[in-house]
Amino acid sequence: MAKYKYRPLNDFSSIKELIQTSAAKAPDRAAFCFKKKGEQCTVTYQEFYDATKALGTALAHRGLTDGHLACIGENSYSWLLTFLTVLQSKGVFVPIDTELPLKDVEHILEEGDVTVCFCSKKHETRFMESENEYPNIKYFICFDREEDDGRWLSFDKLVEEGAKLLEEGSTQFLEETRDEYALKLISFTSGTTGLSKGVMLSEHNIVACIKHGLQVAHYYAKTLSVLPYHHTYEAIPGILVELRENVTICINDSRAATLKNMLLYKPEHICLVPAFLDVFYKKVWENIEAQGKAGMIKAAIKASNVLRKIGIDMRRKLFKAIHNAFGGELRQIVCGGAPLRAEVAKFFDDIGITVLNGYGITECSPLVSVNQKDFNDPATVGVILPCIEVKFDDVNEDGNGEICVKGDTVMLGYYKNEEETKKVLEPDGWFHTGDYGAMNKKGQLLITGRKKNLIVLKNGKNIYPEEIENYIASVPYIKEVMVYGIEENGQEVGLCAEVFLDNKAVEELGDGVDIQARLKTDIKDACAALPVYKQISKVVVRKNEFIKTTTNKIRRQDPGNKTLDK
């Protein structure tokens, strides 16, 4: 029987209403903090709302708000201003992964019927070199351009133009109306298998994710925004939910600067993918061991956990030095996008930082479930949003089935791809996620693995490689791992663990270590709790990192990621 409680519903019906009410509630509160040309900048909620009106007015005056407007660039305030402006307009927003090859970007611009493209300097340069390849794009609006030049417009000048039009009494953008069930956003998935598909979301989908996500999740007053903005996980449960809560959003200008920016901005919560959290975890232990304090920290954790059982919480004092490395104020990390190692979540909880594991998929806007602060089990992905239903198809002997979702957050379908839509979306609204899982007795969702990654051994046993990878990832000197089946005569007869090692950690093992023999022993020990048919029979060490998506997921089907297939 479920023991969790949903938070009260804070209802609203549109993105425009979200921005209006957030500005009215806390007009002078900092909405965004960021660096621009080496200087620290702050934009209040009222200033941000006014800026969206200005940009929207300029776009409407030029007749651009009813088309498909794309945005490509590194995380920035300009990106977010574009995002929130287009969401309030009649137009359709098309976010594009900034790290895609140019040919893939061009495919999305064409396939997504894009008429206007916002871009950073990096992409402006690329587009100008092949300008004739984009006959359907009326304007490129460039974040770093100072002056207009034909179809190449300055973003800043466009905002200034809109502000002037507003002063002169223009109400064109302000009076635009939208159908909440119509197409509002096309997110081209950068999945780990196959070609990207354009997931179609309506404003109703997005709003449902925001308001019902807040019935499950809790956010603090300040965050550091790290993950790529083109990704719906960061854009909707991250940015939009935080704006609804009047959170101050500090923009991380680069991945390499994440820890430095945590010291600068001192966030209270942060959204990450498990790969990021693993990096934090390993860096913390590297520093602890370099200082010779591993024994002391482990003893302090043990003592702290005993005190917690009698109601005494000393974690933030006992582990102050570790907290200071993250800015000193970090209290919560929301994680999603891939399996989370239990030992990592436990460590952060042991030192006083709560890790809330969640589950989402772009086709569900994207949030399906998340753990609650007071009802948290990191081995699960939490409780489902109250606006959706979940069922399990083709349940196997272990009680796992394909997770199917129905409700307000489920996509409209794939853009101009009815065939693929029919494969996953039933006429009655049930969406087949392609992920396998089950529900525990407390009402928390468990994720077993990805349907497309399922390994079926010759003896008929089903194996989810993600489960085994989580065990193997506990070996300290293994940086990345992918488990896949070993084929003989068209059948999978065993399991291979392909690993990329942390060279520094390997060196610390000492000279003369037979790394292949050591790997086999350590992987066997790490997987000791698993049944015989889930044991690794072959280990391959690769020279380079795995090819990954921009959210650090290994592209399993990429031919460069399986040595045994070469």
C-alpha positions as CSV (number, residue, x, y, z in Angstrom):
1,M,0.0,0.0,0.0
2,A,1.4,3.4,-1.0
3,K,2.3,5.7,1.9
4,Y,3.3,8.8,0.0
5,K,1.3,11.9,-0.3
6,Y,1.1,14.3,-3.3
7,R,1.7,18.0,-2.6
8,P,-1.3,20.2,-3.3
9,L,-2.0,21.1,-6.9
10,N,-0.8,24.6,-7.9
11,D,-3.0,24.9,-11.0
12,F,-2.4,27.0,-14.1
13,S,-3.1,26.6,-17.8
14,S,-0.4,28.1,-19.9
15,I,3.3,29.1,-20.1
16,K,2.2,32.7,-20.5
17,E,0.4,32.4,-17.2
18,L,3.4,30.8,-15.6
19,I,5.7,33.7,-16.5
20,Q,3.1,36.3,-15.6
21,T,2.3,34.9,-12.2
22,S,6.0,34.2,-11.4
23,A,6.8,37.9,-12.2
24,A,3.9,39.2,-10.2
25,K,4.7,37.0,-7.2
26,A,8.4,38.0,-6.9
27,P,9.2,40.7,-9.4
28,D,12.5,41.7,-7.8
29,R,13.8,38.2,-7.1
30,A,16.7,37.1,-9.3
31,A,15.4,34.7,-12.0
32,F,18.8,34.1,-13.7
33,C,22.4,34.6,-12.8
34,F,25.1,34.2,-15.5
35,K,28.4,35.3,-16.8
36,K,28.6,37.5,-19.9
37,K,31.9,38.7,-21.3
38,G,33.5,38.0,-18.0
39,E,31.0,40.0,-15.9
40,Q,28.4,38.7,-13.5
41,C,24.8,39.4,-14.6
42,T,21.5,39.1,-12.8
43,V,18.0,39.3,-14.4
44,T,15.0,39.6,-12.1
45,Y,11.6,37.8,-12.7
46,Q,10.0,41.1,-13.9
47,E,12.9,41.9,-16.2
48,F,12.8,38.4,-17.7
49,Y,9.0,38.7,-18.3
50,D,9.5,42.1,-19.9
51,A,12.3,40.7,-22.1
52,T,10.0,37.8,-23.4
53,K,7.4,40.4,-24.3
54,A,10.0,42.5,-26.1
55,L,11.4,39.6,-28.1
56,G,7.9,38.2,-28.8
57,T,6.7,41.6,-30.0
58,A,9.6,41.9,-32.4
59,L,9.0,38.4,-33.8
60,A,5.3,39.1,-34.2
61,H,5.9,42.4,-35.9
62,R,8.0,40.6,-38.5
63,G,5.4,37.8,-38.9
64,L,7.6,35.1,-37.5
65,T,5.6,33.8,-34.5
66,D,3.4,31.3,-36.3
67,G,6.2,29.2,-37.8
68,H,8.7,26.6,-36.5
69,L,11.5,28.4,-34.6
70,A,14.6,26.4,-33.9
71,C,17.4,27.2,-31.4
72,I,20.9,25.8,-31.3
73,G,23.7,26.9,-29.0
74,E,25.5,26.4,-25.7
75,N,23.5,27.0,-22.5
76,S,22.9,30.7,-22.1
77,Y,20.5,33.3,-21.0
78,S,19.7,34.1,-24.6
79,W,18.8,30.5,-25.2
80,L,16.3,30.5,-22.3
81,L,14.9,33.9,-23.3
82,T,14.2,32.4,-26.8
83,F,12.7,29.3,-25.3
84,L,10.2,31.0,-23.0
85,T,9.3,33.6,-25.7
86,V,8.5,31.0,-28.3
87,L,6.5,28.9,-25.8
88,Q,4.3,32.0,-25.2
89,S,3.7,32.5,-29.0
90,K,1.7,30.9,-31.7
91,G,4.9,29.2,-32.9
92,V,6.5,25.8,-32.5
93,F,9.8,25.5,-30.7
94,V,12.5,23.2,-32.1
95,P,15.5,22.8,-29.8
96,I,18.6,21.3,-31.4
97,D,21.5,19.5,-29.7
98,T,24.5,21.9,-30.0
99,E,27.0,19.0,-30.4
100,L,25.4,17.3,-33.4
101,P,27.3,17.1,-36.6
102,L,26.3,19.7,-39.2
103,K,24.6,17.1,-41.5
104,D,22.3,16.1,-38.6
105,V,21.5,19.7,-37.7
106,E,20.6,20.3,-41.4
107,H,18.4,17.2,-41.3
108,I,16.5,18.6,-38.3
109,L,16.2,22.1,-39.8
110,E,14.6,20.5,-42.9
111,E,12.6,17.7,-41.3
112,G,11.4,20.1,-38.6
113,D,10.1,22.6,-41.2
114,V,12.1,25.3,-39.5
115,T,11.5,28.9,-40.7
116,V,13.6,30.8,-38.1
117,C,16.8,29.7,-36.4
118,F,18.3,31.2,-33.3
119,C,22.0,30.3,-32.9
120,S,25.2,31.0,-31.1
121,K,28.4,32.3,-32.8
122,K,29.8,28.8,-33.3
123,H,26.7,27.8,-35.3
124,E,26.4,31.1,-37.1
125,T,29.8,30.6,-38.6
126,R,28.9,27.0,-39.7
127,F,25.6,28.2,-41.2
128,M,27.1,31.1,-43.1
129,E,29.6,28.7,-44.8
130,S,26.6,26.8,-46.3
131,E,24.0,29.6,-46.4
132,N,22.4,28.3,-49.7
133,E,21.5,25.0,-48.0
134,Y,18.7,26.6,-46.0
135,P,16.2,28.0,-48.5
136,N,13.2,27.7,-46.1
137,I,14.8,29.7,-43.3
138,K,13.8,33.4,-43.4
139,Y,16.2,34.6,-40.7
140,F,19.1,33.4,-38.6
141,I,18.9,35.3,-35.3
142,C,22.4,35.3,-33.8
143,F,23.1,35.6,-30.1
144,D,26.5,37.1,-30.5
145,R,26.0,39.3,-33.6
146,E,26.1,43.1,-33.0
147,E,24.6,44.3,-36.3
148,D,22.0,43.0,-38.8
149,D,23.1,41.8,-42.3
150,G,20.2,40.7,-44.5
151,R,18.8,37.5,-43.2
152,W,21.4,37.5,-40.3
153,L,19.9,39.4,-37.4
154,S,21.4,40.6,-34.1
155,F,19.5,39.0,-31.2
156,D,20.1,42.0,-28.9
157,K,19.0,44.5,-31.5
158,L,15.8,42.4,-32.1
159,V,15.0,42.6,-28.3
160,E,15.6,46.4,-28.4
161,E,13.3,46.7,-31.4
162,G,10.6,44.8,-29.6
163,A,10.9,47.0,-26.5
164,K,10.5,50.1,-28.6
165,L,7.4,48.7,-30.3
166,L,5.9,47.9,-26.9
167,E,6.5,51.5,-25.8
168,E,4.7,52.6,-28.9
169,G,1.7,50.5,-28.0
170,S,2.1,47.3,-29.9
171,T,-0.1,44.5,-28.5
172,Q,0.2,42.0,-31.4
173,F,2.3,39.5,-29.4
174,L,0.4,40.0,-26.1
175,E,-2.9,39.2,-27.8
176,E,-1.8,36.1,-29.6
177,T,-3.9,33.0,-28.6
178,R,-3.0,29.4,-28.8
179,D,-4.7,26.0,-28.7
180,E,-3.2,24.2,-25.7
181,Y,-3.6,20.8,-27.4
182,A,-1.9,21.9,-30.6
183,L,1.8,21.2,-31.4
184,K,4.1,23.4,-29.4
185,L,7.5,21.7,-29.2
186,I,9.3,19.2,-31.4
187,S,12.2,17.5,-29.6
188,F,14.4,15.4,-31.9
189,T,15.6,12.6,-29.6
190,S,19.3,12.0,-29.4
191,G,18.8,8.4,-28.2
192,T,21.3,5.6,-28.0
193,T,19.8,3.7,-30.9
194,G,18.9,4.5,-34.5
195,L,18.0,7.8,-36.1
196,S,16.4,10.6,-34.1
197,K,12.6,11.0,-34.2
198,G,10.7,14.3,-33.7
199,V,8.7,14.0,-30.5
200,M,5.6,16.2,-30.7
201,L,4.5,17.9,-27.4
202,S,1.6,20.2,-26.9
203,E,1.4,23.1,-24.4
204,H,-1.0,20.9,-22.4
205,N,1.6,18.2,-22.2
206,I,4.3,20.6,-20.9
207,V,2.0,22.4,-18.4
208,A,0.8,19.0,-17.1
209,C,4.4,17.9,-16.5
210,I,5.2,21.2,-14.6
211,K,2.2,21.4,-12.3
212,H,1.9,17.7,-11.5
213,G,5.7,17.3,-11.3
214,L,5.5,19.9,-8.5
215,Q,3.0,17.6,-6.7
216,V,5.8,15.1,-6.4
217,A,9.0,17.1,-6.3
218,H,10.4,19.8,-4.0
219,Y,12.8,22.5,-5.1
220,Y,15.0,24.9,-3.1
221,A,15.6,28.6,-3.7
222,K,18.7,28.4,-5.8
223,T,20.0,26.0,-8.5
224,L,22.9,25.6,-10.9
225,S,21.6,24.7,-14.3
226,V,24.0,22.2,-15.8
227,L,22.4,19.8,-18.3
228,P,22.0,20.8,-22.0
229,Y,18.9,23.0,-22.6
230,H,17.9,21.2,-25.7
231,H,17.1,18.1,-23.6
232,T,13.6,18.0,-22.2
233,Y,14.8,16.8,-18.8
234,E,16.6,20.1,-18.1
235,A,14.2,22.3,-20.1
236,I,10.9,21.2,-18.5
237,P,11.3,19.5,-15.0
238,G,14.3,21.7,-14.6
239,I,13.9,25.2,-16.0
240,L,10.1,25.5,-16.3
241,V,9.3,23.9,-13.0
242,E,11.9,26.1,-11.3
243,L,10.5,29.2,-12.8
244,R,7.1,28.2,-11.5
245,E,8.6,28.0,-8.0
246,N,10.5,31.4,-8.4
247,V,13.9,29.6,-8.1
248,T,17.0,31.6,-8.9
249,I,18.6,29.7,-11.8
250,C,22.4,30.1,-12.1
251,I,23.6,29.2,-15.6
252,N,26.6,26.9,-15.9
253,D,28.7,28.2,-18.8
254,S,30.6,24.9,-19.4
255,R,30.8,21.4,-18.1
256,A,34.4,21.8,-17.2
257,A,33.5,24.7,-15.0
258,T,30.7,22.9,-13.1
259,L,32.5,22.5,-9.7
260,K,34.0,26.0,-10.0
261,N,30.5,27.5,-10.6
262,M,29.1,25.5,-7.7
263,L,31.6,27.4,-5.5
264,L,30.6,30.7,-7.1
265,Y,26.9,30.3,-7.0
266,K,26.4,28.0,-4.0
267,P,23.3,26.2,-5.3
268,E,20.9,24.4,-2.9
269,H,19.8,21.9,-5.4
270,I,20.9,20.6,-8.8
271,C,19.6,18.3,-11.6
272,L,22.1,15.8,-13.0
273,V,22.4,12.6,-14.8
274,P,24.1,9.6,-13.0
275,A,27.2,10.0,-15.1
276,F,27.8,13.5,-13.6
277,L,27.1,12.2,-10.1
278,D,29.6,9.4,-10.6
279,V,32.2,12.0,-11.5
280,F,31.5,13.9,-8.3
281,Y,31.6,10.8,-6.2
282,K,34.9,9.7,-7.6
283,K,36.5,13.1,-7.3
284,V,35.4,13.3,-3.6
285,W,37.0,9.9,-2.8
286,E,40.1,10.8,-4.8
287,N,40.6,13.9,-2.7
288,I,39.9,12.0,0.5
289,E,42.4,9.2,-0.3
290,A,45.0,11.7,-1.5
291,Q,44.8,13.4,2.0
292,G,45.0,10.0,3.7
293,K,41.6,10.5,5.4
294,A,39.6,7.5,4.0
295,G,39.6,5.6,7.3
296,M,38.5,8.8,9.2
297,I,35.7,9.6,6.8
298,K,34.3,6.0,6.8
299,A,34.4,6.0,10.7
300,A,32.6,9.4,10.7
301,I,29.9,8.1,8.4
302,K,29.4,5.0,10.6
303,A,29.2,7.2,13.8
304,S,26.9,9.7,12.0
305,N,24.5,7.0,11.0
306,V,24.3,5.7,14.5
307,L,23.4,9.2,15.7
308,R,20.8,9.6,13.1
309,K,18.9,6.6,14.4
310,I,18.4,8.4,17.7
311,G,17.4,11.7,16.0
312,I,20.7,13.5,16.0
313,D,21.9,14.8,12.6
314,M,25.5,16.0,12.5
315,R,26.2,15.4,8.8
316,R,26.6,19.0,7.6
317,K,29.1,19.7,10.5
318,L,30.9,16.4,10.3
319,F,31.4,16.6,6.5
320,K,31.6,20.3,6.1
321,A,34.8,20.1,4.0
322,I,33.0,17.9,1.5
323,H,30.0,20.3,1.4
324,N,32.3,23.2,0.9
325,A,33.6,21.6,-2.3
326,F,30.1,21.9,-3.7
327,G,29.6,25.4,-2.5
328,G,28.5,24.7,1.0
329,E,24.7,24.9,0.5
330,L,23.9,21.9,-1.6
331,R,21.1,19.9,-0.1
332,Q,19.5,17.9,-2.9
333,I,20.4,16.3,-6.2
334,V,17.7,15.2,-8.6
335,C,19.0,12.4,-10.9
336,G,17.5,10.9,-14.0
337,G,18.2,9.6,-17.5
338,A,20.1,6.4,-16.6
339,P,20.4,3.8,-13.8
340,L,21.8,5.2,-10.5
341,R,24.3,3.2,-8.5
342,A,22.9,2.6,-5.0
343,E,26.3,3.1,-3.3
344,V,26.7,6.6,-4.9
345,A,23.2,7.7,-3.6
346,K,24.0,6.2,-0.2
347,F,27.3,8.0,0.1
348,F,25.7,11.4,-0.6
349,D,22.9,10.7,1.8
350,D,25.5,9.6,4.4
351,I,27.2,13.1,4.2
352,G,23.9,15.0,4.2
353,I,23.0,15.5,0.5
354,T,19.7,13.9,-0.6
355,V,19.7,12.2,-4.0
356,L,16.3,11.8,-5.6
357,N,16.2,9.3,-8.4
358,G,13.6,9.8,-11.1
359,Y,12.5,8.4,-14.5
360,G,11.4,10.1,-17.6
361,I,11.3,9.7,-21.4
362,T,11.0,12.5,-23.9
363,E,7.7,11.1,-25.2
364,C,6.2,11.8,-21.7
365,S,7.2,15.4,-21.6
366,P,9.5,13.9,-20.1
367,L,8.7,13.1,-16.4
368,V,7.0,9.8,-15.4
369,S,8.1,9.4,-11.8
370,V,10.5,10.7,-9.1
371,N,11.3,10.0,-5.5
372,Q,10.1,12.4,-2.8
373,K,12.2,14.0,-0.2
374,D,10.4,12.2,2.6
375,F,9.6,9.0,0.7
376,N,12.9,8.2,-0.9
377,D,14.4,4.9,-2.1
378,P,17.2,5.5,-4.6
379,A,16.9,1.9,-5.7
380,T,13.6,2.9,-7.3
381,V,12.7,5.9,-9.5
382,G,9.9,7.0,-7.2
383,V,6.2,7.6,-7.4
384,I,4.4,8.3,-10.7
385,L,2.9,11.7,-11.5
386,P,-0.8,11.9,-10.4
387,C,-1.9,12.9,-14.0
388,I,-0.8,9.6,-15.5
389,E,-1.5,5.8,-15.3
390,V,1.2,3.1,-15.6
391,K,0.7,-0.5,-16.6
392,F,3.2,-3.3,-17.5
393,D,2.9,-5.4,-20.7
394,D,4.4,-8.9,-21.3
395,V,5.3,-9.4,-17.7
396,N,8.0,-12.2,-17.4
397,E,8.7,-14.8,-14.8
398,D,10.7,-12.3,-12.7
399,G,7.7,-9.9,-12.6
400,N,9.1,-7.4,-15.0
401,G,7.2,-6.0,-17.9
402,E,7.3,-3.2,-20.4
403,I,6.3,0.1,-18.8
404,C,3.3,1.7,-20.6
405,V,2.1,5.2,-19.8
406,K,-1.2,6.9,-20.4
407,G,-2.2,10.5,-19.5
408,D,-1.8,14.2,-19.9
409,T,2.0,14.2,-20.5
410,V,2.0,11.6,-23.3
411,M,3.2,13.0,-26.6
412,L,1.0,13.7,-29.7
413,G,3.2,11.4,-31.7
414,Y,6.3,11.6,-33.9
415,Y,6.5,14.5,-36.3
416,K,5.6,13.4,-39.9
417,N,6.3,9.8,-38.9
418,E,3.0,8.0,-38.5
419,E,4.6,4.6,-39.0
420,E,6.9,5.0,-35.9
421,T,4.1,6.6,-33.9
422,K,1.8,3.5,-34.4
423,K,4.6,1.2,-33.2
424,V,4.6,2.8,-29.7
425,L,1.3,4.8,-29.3
426,E,-2.0,2.8,-29.1
427,P,-5.2,4.4,-30.3
428,D,-6.5,4.4,-26.7
429,G,-3.5,6.5,-25.6
430,W,-1.2,4.0,-24.1
431,F,2.4,4.7,-24.9
432,H,5.0,1.8,-24.8
433,T,8.2,3.2,-23.4
434,G,10.5,0.4,-24.4
435,D,11.7,0.2,-20.8
436,Y,11.2,-2.7,-18.5
437,G,10.2,-2.5,-14.8
438,A,7.8,-3.2,-12.0
439,M,6.1,-1.5,-9.1
440,N,7.1,-2.3,-5.5
441,K,4.7,-2.7,-2.6
442,K,5.1,0.9,-1.6
443,G,4.0,2.2,-5.0
444,Q,7.5,3.1,-6.2
445,L,8.5,2.3,-9.8
446,L,11.5,0.0,-10.4
447,I,13.4,0.2,-13.7
448,T,15.0,-3.1,-14.9
449,G,16.4,-2.2,-18.3
450,R,15.8,-1.1,-21.8
451,K,13.8,-3.4,-24.1
452,K,16.2,-2.7,-27.1
453,N,19.2,-3.6,-24.9
454,L,17.7,-6.9,-23.7
455,I,20.1,-9.9,-24.0
456,V,18.5,-13.3,-24.6
457,L,20.9,-16.1,-23.9
458,K,20.8,-19.4,-25.7
459,N,19.3,-21.0,-22.6
460,G,16.4,-18.6,-22.8
461,K,17.4,-16.4,-19.9
462,N,16.7,-12.7,-20.2
463,I,19.4,-10.3,-19.1
464,Y,19.2,-6.5,-18.7
465,P,22.8,-5.3,-19.2
466,E,22.2,-2.1,-17.1
467,E,21.8,-4.2,-14.0
468,I,25.2,-5.9,-14.4
469,E,26.9,-2.6,-15.5
470,N,25.8,-1.0,-12.2
471,Y,27.7,-3.8,-10.3
472,I,30.8,-3.5,-12.5
473,A,30.9,0.3,-12.2
474,S,31.7,-0.1,-8.5
475,V,35.3,-1.2,-9.4
476,P,37.2,2.0,-8.7
477,Y,39.5,2.1,-11.7
478,I,36.7,1.3,-14.3
479,K,35.6,4.6,-15.8
480,E,33.0,3.3,-18.3
481,V,31.4,-0.1,-18.9
482,M,29.1,-1.7,-21.4
483,V,27.8,-5.2,-21.2
484,Y,26.6,-7.1,-24.3
485,G,26.1,-10.6,-25.5
486,I,28.7,-12.8,-27.1
487,E,27.3,-14.4,-30.3
488,E,28.0,-17.8,-31.8
489,N,26.0,-19.0,-34.8
490,G,23.5,-16.3,-34.3
491,Q,22.8,-17.0,-30.7
492,E,24.0,-15.2,-27.5
493,V,26.0,-17.7,-25.5
494,G,27.7,-15.5,-22.9
495,L,28.3,-11.9,-21.6
496,C,31.2,-9.6,-22.5
497,A,32.0,-6.5,-20.3
498,E,33.8,-3.9,-22.4
499,V,35.5,-1.3,-20.2
500,F,37.3,2.0,-20.4
501,L,39.8,2.4,-17.6
502,D,40.8,5.4,-15.5
503,N,44.5,5.5,-16.2
504,K,45.4,7.4,-13.1
505,A,43.6,4.9,-10.9
506,V,45.3,2.0,-12.8
507,E,48.7,3.5,-12.1
508,E,47.9,3.6,-8.4
509,L,47.5,-0.1,-8.4
510,G,51.3,-0.3,-8.7
511,D,53.8,-1.6,-11.2
512,G,53.8,-5.1,-12.5
513,V,50.0,-5.6,-12.1
514,D,48.4,-7.9,-14.7
515,I,45.5,-5.6,-15.4
516,Q,43.6,-8.2,-17.4
517,A,43.8,-10.8,-14.6
518,R,43.0,-8.1,-12.0
519,L,40.0,-7.0,-14.0
520,K,38.6,-10.5,-14.2
521,T,39.0,-11.0,-10.5
522,D,37.5,-7.6,-9.5
523,I,34.6,-7.9,-11.9
524,K,33.9,-11.4,-10.6
525,D,33.9,-10.1,-7.0
526,A,31.7,-7.1,-7.9
527,C,29.1,-9.5,-9.5
528,A,29.3,-12.2,-6.8
529,A,25.7,-11.6,-5.7
530,L,24.3,-12.2,-9.3
531,P,23.3,-15.7,-10.5
532,V,25.6,-17.8,-12.6
533,Y,23.9,-16.9,-15.9
534,K,24.6,-13.2,-15.3
535,Q,28.3,-13.6,-14.7
536,I,30.8,-12.1,-17.2
537,S,32.7,-14.6,-19.3
538,K,34.9,-12.1,-21.3
539,V,36.4,-8.8,-20.5
540,V,37.6,-6.3,-23.2
541,V,39.7,-3.2,-22.4
542,R,39.1,-0.4,-24.9
543,K,41.6,2.4,-25.7
544,N,39.2,5.2,-26.0
545,E,36.0,6.4,-24.3
546,F,32.7,5.0,-25.5
547,I,30.8,7.1,-28.1
548,K,28.1,8.8,-26.1
549,T,25.1,11.2,-26.4
550,T,25.3,14.7,-25.0
551,T,23.7,13.5,-21.8
552,N,26.5,11.0,-21.4
553,K,24.6,7.9,-22.4
554,I,26.6,5.3,-24.3
555,R,25.3,4.8,-27.8
556,R,24.9,1.0,-27.6
557,Q,24.2,0.5,-31.3
558,D,27.1,2.6,-32.5
559,P,29.5,0.3,-34.4
560,G,32.4,1.9,-32.6
561,N,31.2,0.7,-29.2
562,K,31.5,-3.1,-29.5
563,T,35.1,-4.4,-30.0
564,L,33.8,-8.0,-30.5
565,D,31.8,-6.9,-33.5
566,K,34.8,-5.5,-35.4
